[in-house]
Amino acid sequence: MAGPGTSPSFWEREFHNVKLAKPASIPFLSDELMDGLPPDCSFKAFKRPQLRRCPFNLETIDWPRSRRIDGGLDGSILKIYFQGSDIPYCLKIFWDPEAGFGGVAQFAVERECINASVLQKMETSVEEAVTGSSPPILINPNPKTKEDAIDNIYGFSREGRQAGLSSLSKVDYEPMSVTSMPRMRKCYGWVKIDAHSLLEGWPRRVRPSPVQVGKFRRSFQPGREYFAIVYEWIEEEDNDPATVQAVDTFLYRAGFCHQAGSHVDNWKGGVLLDLSDYVYVFARWWRRMFYEPREVDNILQPHDQR
């Protein structure tokens, strides 16, 4: 997620005169609890991914050990602990309660929920294929078009694994068997938080502060409910370029295109922190012009080079 020091010119370039996001034509949230059961890996579920609800109770957050980290264009980050546990988590609270709110084009929580849901499905598919409980995942290692990307998504699905290459009308490439998946940040699902908690209820030192990102002032407003996602907390660690490149290549083959910009602060230890950096092929922001693997130097850019 972009931090408060983000160059205004970048965000103004990205979002100036961009048509505001319309309300999602498909739901991106599921009321089903993320209770340890594997996600639905049918092709239908891959086409309309929904992130399941977080089972954690936010009323049991251990506030003395929790703290506010920072805020950017998409939302505000807290490092939290739950009572009786020494495991830290990331709570990412999104500024926008609905699409198009505040004049920002992208609806970040929708993109992140979609991506987190899809990556969970892919992780399950790879595990099933590797353990032999399903046929292998066969994909095109060098997809070029949206149709190629969708074919690769089908290869991850339950139906695609069962059908193999026989389901495709034309195969003019040497198929690749997916036997592993790069380390991705674990997601524990979505929650909703009322504005009273954010503005008055929580201890003052952890309440998200307004930020200015370019021409956009981002803050929480009274009387609304806001989306948040609970993620694994990733500690500070240098990025290994080869690891970052492997993640980018996997996401490209898995049907994700880049959004326009990315930067080094969105990665720690080779783990992608901001899922909004990539766009899923069935999401409405997917663009063919950004569908290609990138050199690692173009992924790990400092703010002033974007």
Contacts in CASP RR format, 6 or more apart in sequence:
PFRMAT RR
TARGET T0000
AUTHOR 0000-0000-0000
METHOD contacts of the structure
MODEL  1
MAGPGTSPSFWEREFHNVKLAKPASIPFLSDELMDGLPPDCSFKAFKRPQ
LRRCPFNLETIDWPRSRRIDGGLDGSILKIYFQGSDIPYCLKIFWDPEAG
FGGVAQFAVERECINASVLQKMETSVEEAVTGSSPPILINPNPKTKEDAI
DNIYGFSREGRQAGLSSLSKVDYEPMSVTSMPRMRKCYGWVKIDAHSLLE
GWPRRVRPSPVQVGKFRRSFQPGREYFAIVYEWIEEEDNDPATVQAVDTF
LYRAGFCHQAGSHVDNWKGGVLLDLSDYVYVFARWWRRMFYEPREVDNIL
QPHDQR
1 71 0 8 1.000
1 72 0 8 1.000
1 73 0 8 1.000
1 74 0 8 1.000
1 75 0 8 1.000
1 77 0 8 1.000
1 92 0 8 1.000
1 266 0 8 1.000
1 273 0 8 1.000
1 274 0 8 1.000
1 276 0 8 1.000
2 11 0 8 1.000
2 72 0 8 1.000
2 73 0 8 1.000
2 74 0 8 1.000
2 213 0 8 1.000
2 263 0 8 1.000
2 265 0 8 1.000
2 266 0 8 1.000
2 274 0 8 1.000
3 70 0 8 1.000
3 71 0 8 1.000
3 72 0 8 1.000
3 73 0 8 1.000
3 211 0 8 1.000
3 213 0 8 1.000
3 265 0 8 1.000
4 70 0 8 1.000
4 71 0 8 1.000
4 72 0 8 1.000
4 211 0 8 1.000
4 212 0 8 1.000
4 213 0 8 1.000
5 213 0 8 1.000
5 303 0 8 1.000
6 72 0 8 1.000
6 73 0 8 1.000
6 213 0 8 1.000
6 214 0 8 1.000
6 303 0 8 1.000
7 303 0 8 1.000
7 304 0 8 1.000
7 306 0 8 1.000
8 213 0 8 1.000
8 214 0 8 1.000
8 215 0 8 1.000
10 261 0 8 1.000
10 303 0 8 1.000
10 306 0 8 1.000
11 73 0 8 1.000
11 213 0 8 1.000
11 214 0 8 1.000
11 215 0 8 1.000
11 216 0 8 1.000
12 214 0 8 1.000
12 215 0 8 1.000
14 105 0 8 1.000
14 260 0 8 1.000
14 261 0 8 1.000
15 103 0 8 1.000
15 104 0 8 1.000
15 105 0 8 1.000
15 106 0 8 1.000
15 216 0 8 1.000
18 105 0 8 1.000
19 105 0 8 1.000
20 99 0 8 1.000
20 100 0 8 1.000
20 103 0 8 1.000
20 104 0 8 1.000
20 105 0 8 1.000
21 99 0 8 1.000
21 100 0 8 1.000
21 105 0 8 1.000
21 106 0 8 1.000
21 107 0 8 1.000
21 110 0 8 1.000
21 284 0 8 1.000
22 99 0 8 1.000
23 98 0 8 1.000
23 99 0 8 1.000
24 99 0 8 1.000
24 107 0 8 1.000
24 110 0 8 1.000
24 284 0 8 1.000
25 284 0 8 1.000
26 48 0 8 1.000
27 48 0 8 1.000
27 50 0 8 1.000
28 49 0 8 1.000
28 50 0 8 1.000
28 51 0 8 1.000
28 110 0 8 1.000
28 113 0 8 1.000
28 114 0 8 1.000
28 117 0 8 1.000
29 50 0 8 1.000
29 51 0 8 1.000
29 53 0 8 1.000
29 113 0 8 1.000
29 190 0 8 1.000
30 50 0 8 1.000
30 51 0 8 1.000
30 52 0 8 1.000
30 53 0 8 1.000
31 53 0 8 1.000
32 52 0 8 1.000
32 53 0 8 1.000
33 52 0 8 1.000
33 53 0 8 1.000
33 54 0 8 1.000
33 55 0 8 1.000
34 52 0 8 1.000
34 53 0 8 1.000
34 54 0 8 1.000
34 55 0 8 1.000
34 188 0 8 1.000
34 189 0 8 1.000
35 55 0 8 1.000
38 124 0 8 1.000
39 45 0 8 1.000
39 52 0 8 1.000
39 117 0 8 1.000
39 120 0 8 1.000
39 121 0 8 1.000
39 124 0 8 1.000
40 121 0 8 1.000
41 121 0 8 1.000
41 124 0 8 1.000
41 125 0 8 1.000
41 128 0 8 1.000
41 156 0 8 1.000
41 157 0 8 1.000
41 158 0 8 1.000
42 157 0 8 1.000
42 158 0 8 1.000
42 159 0 8 1.000
43 153 0 8 1.000
43 154 0 8 1.000
43 157 0 8 1.000
43 158 0 8 1.000
43 159 0 8 1.000
43 160 0 8 1.000
45 121 0 8 1.000
45 157 0 8 1.000
46 118 0 8 1.000
46 121 0 8 1.000
46 153 0 8 1.000
46 154 0 8 1.000
46 156 0 8 1.000
46 157 0 8 1.000
46 282 0 8 1.000
47 153 0 8 1.000
47 282 0 8 1.000
48 282 0 8 1.000
49 113 0 8 1.000
49 114 0 8 1.000
49 117 0 8 1.000
49 118 0 8 1.000
49 121 0 8 1.000
49 280 0 8 1.000
49 282 0 8 1.000
50 113 0 8 1.000
50 117 0 8 1.000
51 113 0 8 1.000
51 114 0 8 1.000
51 116 0 8 1.000
51 117 0 8 1.000
51 187 0 8 1.000
51 189 0 8 1.000
51 190 0 8 1.000
51 229 0 8 1.000
52 117 0 8 1.000
52 189 0 8 1.000
52 190 0 8 1.000
53 189 0 8 1.000
53 190 0 8 1.000
53 191 0 8 1.000
54 188 0 8 1.000
54 189 0 8 1.000
54 190 0 8 1.000
54 191 0 8 1.000
54 229 0 8 1.000
54 230 0 8 1.000
55 188 0 8 1.000
56 82 0 8 1.000
56 89 0 8 1.000
56 188 0 8 1.000
56 191 0 8 1.000
56 230 0 8 1.000
57 82 0 8 1.000
58 191 0 8 1.000
58 193 0 8 1.000
60 82 0 8 1.000
60 83 0 8 1.000
61 80 0 8 1.000
61 81 0 8 1.000
61 82 0 8 1.000
61 83 0 8 1.000
62 80 0 8 1.000
62 81 0 8 1.000
62 82 0 8 1.000
62 83 0 8 1.000
62 84 0 8 1.000
62 85 0 8 1.000
63 202 0 8 1.000
63 203 0 8 1.000
63 206 0 8 1.000
65 81 0 8 1.000
66 78 0 8 1.000
66 79 0 8 1.000
66 80 0 8 1.000
66 81 0 8 1.000
66 206 0 8 1.000
67 78 0 8 1.000
67 79 0 8 1.000
67 205 0 8 1.000
67 206 0 8 1.000
68 76 0 8 1.000
68 77 0 8 1.000
68 78 0 8 1.000
68 205 0 8 1.000
68 206 0 8 1.000
68 207 0 8 1.000
68 208 0 8 1.000
68 209 0 8 1.000
69 77 0 8 1.000
69 78 0 8 1.000
69 79 0 8 1.000
70 76 0 8 1.000
70 77 0 8 1.000
71 77 0 8 1.000
71 208 0 8 1.000
71 209 0 8 1.000
71 211 0 8 1.000
71 218 0 8 1.000
72 211 0 8 1.000
72 213 0 8 1.000
72 218 0 8 1.000
73 104 0 8 1.000
73 108 0 8 1.000
73 213 0 8 1.000
73 216 0 8 1.000
73 218 0 8 1.000
74 92 0 8 1.000
74 94 0 8 1.000
74 95 0 8 1.000
74 108 0 8 1.000
74 109 0 8 1.000
74 112 0 8 1.000
74 274 0 8 1.000
74 276 0 8 1.000
75 92 0 8 1.000
75 93 0 8 1.000
75 94 0 8 1.000
75 95 0 8 1.000
75 108 0 8 1.000
75 208 0 8 1.000
75 218 0 8 1.000
76 92 0 8 1.000
76 93 0 8 1.000
76 95 0 8 1.000
76 208 0 8 1.000
76 209 0 8 1.000
76 211 0 8 1.000
77 90 0 8 1.000
77 91 0 8 1.000
77 92 0 8 1.000
77 93 0 8 1.000
78 90 0 8 1.000
78 91 0 8 1.000
78 93 0 8 1.000
78 206 0 8 1.000
78 208 0 8 1.000
79 88 0 8 1.000
79 89 0 8 1.000
79 90 0 8 1.000
79 91 0 8 1.000
79 233 0 8 1.000
80 88 0 8 1.000
80 89 0 8 1.000
80 90 0 8 1.000
80 91 0 8 1.000
81 87 0 8 1.000
81 88 0 8 1.000
81 89 0 8 1.000
82 89 0 8 1.000
87 233 0 8 1.000
88 233 0 8 1.000
89 188 0 8 1.000
89 230 0 8 1.000
89 231 0 8 1.000
89 232 0 8 1.000
89 233 0 8 1.000
90 230 0 8 1.000
90 231 0 8 1.000
90 232 0 8 1.000
90 233 0 8 1.000
90 234 0 8 1.000
91 228 0 8 1.000
91 229 0 8 1.000
91 230 0 8 1.000
91 231 0 8 1.000
92 112 0 8 1.000
92 228 0 8 1.000
92 229 0 8 1.000
92 230 0 8 1.000
92 231 0 8 1.000
93 193 0 8 1.000
93 198 0 8 1.000
93 208 0 8 1.000
93 220 0 8 1.000
93 226 0 8 1.000
93 227 0 8 1.000
93 228 0 8 1.000
94 108 0 8 1.000
94 109 0 8 1.000
94 226 0 8 1.000
94 227 0 8 1.000
94 228 0 8 1.000
94 229 0 8 1.000
95 101 0 8 1.000
95 104 0 8 1.000
95 218 0 8 1.000
95 219 0 8 1.000
95 220 0 8 1.000
95 226 0 8 1.000
96 102 0 8 1.000
96 104 0 8 1.000
96 107 0 8 1.000
96 108 0 8 1.000
96 109 0 8 1.000
97 224 0 8 1.000
97 225 0 8 1.000
97 226 0 8 1.000
97 227 0 8 1.000
98 107 0 8 1.000
99 107 0 8 1.000
99 110 0 8 1.000
100 107 0 8 1.000
102 216 0 8 1.000
103 216 0 8 1.000
104 216 0 8 1.000
106 259 0 8 1.000
106 276 0 8 1.000
106 285 0 8 1.000
108 276 0 8 1.000
109 190 0 8 1.000
109 227 0 8 1.000
109 229 0 8 1.000
110 283 0 8 1.000
111 275 0 8 1.000
111 276 0 8 1.000
111 279 0 8 1.000
111 280 0 8 1.000
111 283 0 8 1.000
111 285 0 8 1.000
112 229 0 8 1.000
112 275 0 8 1.000
112 276 0 8 1.000
113 190 0 8 1.000
113 227 0 8 1.000
113 229 0 8 1.000
114 280 0 8 1.000
114 282 0 8 1.000
114 283 0 8 1.000
115 256 0 8 1.000
115 275 0 8 1.000
115 276 0 8 1.000
115 278 0 8 1.000
115 280 0 8 1.000
116 187 0 8 1.000
116 189 0 8 1.000
116 229 0 8 1.000
116 275 0 8 1.000
118 254 0 8 1.000
118 280 0 8 1.000
119 184 0 8 1.000
119 187 0 8 1.000
119 275 0 8 1.000
120 187 0 8 1.000
121 156 0 8 1.000
122 156 0 8 1.000
122 181 0 8 1.000
122 254 0 8 1.000
123 181 0 8 1.000
123 184 0 8 1.000
125 134 0 8 1.000
125 137 0 8 1.000
125 156 0 8 1.000
125 157 0 8 1.000
125 158 0 8 1.000
125 161 0 8 1.000
126 137 0 8 1.000
126 156 0 8 1.000
126 178 0 8 1.000
126 179 0 8 1.000
126 180 0 8 1.000
126 181 0 8 1.000
128 134 0 8 1.000
128 161 0 8 1.000
129 135 0 8 1.000
129 136 0 8 1.000
129 137 0 8 1.000
129 161 0 8 1.000
129 177 0 8 1.000
129 178 0 8 1.000
129 179 0 8 1.000
130 179 0 8 1.000
130 180 0 8 1.000
134 158 0 8 1.000
134 161 0 8 1.000
134 162 0 8 1.000
135 161 0 8 1.000
135 162 0 8 1.000
135 164 0 8 1.000
136 161 0 8 1.000
136 177 0 8 1.000
136 178 0 8 1.000
136 179 0 8 1.000
137 155 0 8 1.000
137 156 0 8 1.000
137 161 0 8 1.000
137 177 0 8 1.000
137 178 0 8 1.000
138 155 0 8 1.000
138 164 0 8 1.000
138 165 0 8 1.000
138 175 0 8 1.000
138 176 0 8 1.000
138 177 0 8 1.000
138 178 0 8 1.000
139 151 0 8 1.000
139 152 0 8 1.000
139 155 0 8 1.000
139 156 0 8 1.000
139 175 0 8 1.000
139 176 0 8 1.000
139 178 0 8 1.000
139 253 0 8 1.000
139 254 0 8 1.000
140 148 0 8 1.000
140 151 0 8 1.000
140 152 0 8 1.000
140 173 0 8 1.000
140 175 0 8 1.000
140 176 0 8 1.000
140 253 0 8 1.000
141 173 0 8 1.000
141 174 0 8 1.000
141 175 0 8 1.000
141 176 0 8 1.000
141 253 0 8 1.000
142 173 0 8 1.000
143 149 0 8 1.000
143 151 0 8 1.000
143 152 0 8 1.000
143 252 0 8 1.000
143 253 0 8 1.000
143 255 0 8 1.000
143 291 0 8 1.000
144 291 0 8 1.000
145 288 0 8 1.000
146 281 0 8 1.000
146 286 0 8 1.000
146 288 0 8 1.000
146 291 0 8 1.000
149 255 0 8 1.000
149 257 0 8 1.000
149 281 0 8 1.000
149 286 0 8 1.000
149 291 0 8 1.000
150 255 0 8 1.000
150 281 0 8 1.000
150 282 0 8 1.000
151 168 0 8 1.000
152 253 0 8 1.000
152 254 0 8 1.000
152 255 0 8 1.000
153 254 0 8 1.000
153 255 0 8 1.000
153 281 0 8 1.000
153 282 0 8 1.000
154 160 0 8 1.000
154 167 0 8 1.000
155 161 0 8 1.000
155 164 0 8 1.000
156 178 0 8 1.000
156 254 0 8 1.000
159 167 0 8 1.000
160 167 0 8 1.000
165 171 0 8 1.000
165 175 0 8 1.000
176 253 0 8 1.000
178 253 0 8 1.000
181 250 0 8 1.000
182 243 0 8 1.000
182 246 0 8 1.000
182 247 0 8 1.000
182 250 0 8 1.000
183 243 0 8 1.000
183 247 0 8 1.000
183 270 0 8 1.000
183 271 0 8 1.000
184 247 0 8 1.000
184 271 0 8 1.000
184 272 0 8 1.000
185 231 0 8 1.000
185 232 0 8 1.000
185 234 0 8 1.000
185 271 0 8 1.000
185 272 0 8 1.000
185 273 0 8 1.000
185 275 0 8 1.000
186 231 0 8 1.000
186 232 0 8 1.000
187 229 0 8 1.000
187 230 0 8 1.000
187 231 0 8 1.000
187 232 0 8 1.000
188 229 0 8 1.000
188 230 0 8 1.000
188 231 0 8 1.000
188 232 0 8 1.000
189 229 0 8 1.000
189 230 0 8 1.000
190 227 0 8 1.000
190 228 0 8 1.000
190 229 0 8 1.000
190 230 0 8 1.000
191 227 0 8 1.000
191 228 0 8 1.000
191 229 0 8 1.000
191 230 0 8 1.000
192 225 0 8 1.000
192 226 0 8 1.000
192 227 0 8 1.000
192 228 0 8 1.000
193 225 0 8 1.000
193 226 0 8 1.000
193 227 0 8 1.000
193 228 0 8 1.000
194 223 0 8 1.000
194 224 0 8 1.000
194 225 0 8 1.000
194 226 0 8 1.000
195 220 0 8 1.000
195 221 0 8 1.000
195 222 0 8 1.000
195 223 0 8 1.000
195 224 0 8 1.000
195 225 0 8 1.000
195 226 0 8 1.000
196 222 0 8 1.000
196 223 0 8 1.000
198 207 0 8 1.000
198 208 0 8 1.000
198 220 0 8 1.000
198 226 0 8 1.000
199 207 0 8 1.000
199 220 0 8 1.000
199 222 0 8 1.000
201 207 0 8 1.000
208 220 0 8 1.000
210 217 0 8 1.000
210 218 0 8 1.000
210 219 0 8 1.000
211 217 0 8 1.000
211 218 0 8 1.000
211 219 0 8 1.000
212 218 0 8 1.000
220 226 0 8 1.000
234 268 0 8 1.000
234 269 0 8 1.000
234 271 0 8 1.000
234 273 0 8 1.000
235 268 0 8 1.000
236 268 0 8 1.000
237 268 0 8 1.000
237 269 0 8 1.000
237 270 0 8 1.000
238 269 0 8 1.000
239 264 0 8 1.000
239 267 0 8 1.000
239 268 0 8 1.000
239 269 0 8 1.000
239 270 0 8 1.000
239 300 0 8 1.000
240 269 0 8 1.000
240 270 0 8 1.000
241 296 0 8 1.000
241 300 0 8 1.000
242 296 0 8 1.000
243 269 0 8 1.000
243 270 0 8 1.000
244 267 0 8 1.000
244 270 0 8 1.000
244 296 0 8 1.000
244 299 0 8 1.000
244 300 0 8 1.000
245 293 0 8 1.000
245 295 0 8 1.000
245 296 0 8 1.000
245 299 0 8 1.000
247 270 0 8 1.000
247 271 0 8 1.000
247 272 0 8 1.000
248 293 0 8 1.000
248 294 0 8 1.000
248 296 0 8 1.000
248 299 0 8 1.000
249 293 0 8 1.000
251 278 0 8 1.000
252 291 0 8 1.000
252 292 0 8 1.000
252 293 0 8 1.000
255 280 0 8 1.000
255 281 0 8 1.000
255 291 0 8 1.000
256 278 0 8 1.000
256 279 0 8 1.000
256 280 0 8 1.000
256 281 0 8 1.000
257 278 0 8 1.000
257 279 0 8 1.000
257 281 0 8 1.000
257 286 0 8 1.000
257 287 0 8 1.000
257 288 0 8 1.000
257 290 0 8 1.000
257 291 0 8 1.000
257 292 0 8 1.000
258 277 0 8 1.000
258 278 0 8 1.000
258 279 0 8 1.000
258 290 0 8 1.000
258 291 0 8 1.000
258 292 0 8 1.000
258 294 0 8 1.000
259 276 0 8 1.000
259 277 0 8 1.000
259 278 0 8 1.000
259 279 0 8 1.000
259 285 0 8 1.000
259 290 0 8 1.000
260 290 0 8 1.000
261 277 0 8 1.000
261 301 0 8 1.000
261 306 0 8 1.000
262 277 0 8 1.000
262 294 0 8 1.000
262 298 0 8 1.000
262 299 0 8 1.000
262 300 0 8 1.000
262 301 0 8 1.000
262 306 0 8 1.000
263 300 0 8 1.000
263 301 0 8 1.000
263 302 0 8 1.000
263 303 0 8 1.000
263 306 0 8 1.000
264 300 0 8 1.000
264 301 0 8 1.000
264 302 0 8 1.000
265 273 0 8 1.000
265 303 0 8 1.000
266 272 0 8 1.000
266 273 0 8 1.000
266 274 0 8 1.000
266 277 0 8 1.000
267 273 0 8 1.000
267 299 0 8 1.000
267 300 0 8 1.000
272 278 0 8 1.000
279 285 0 8 1.000
279 286 0 8 1.000
279 287 0 8 1.000
279 290 0 8 1.000
280 286 0 8 1.000
END
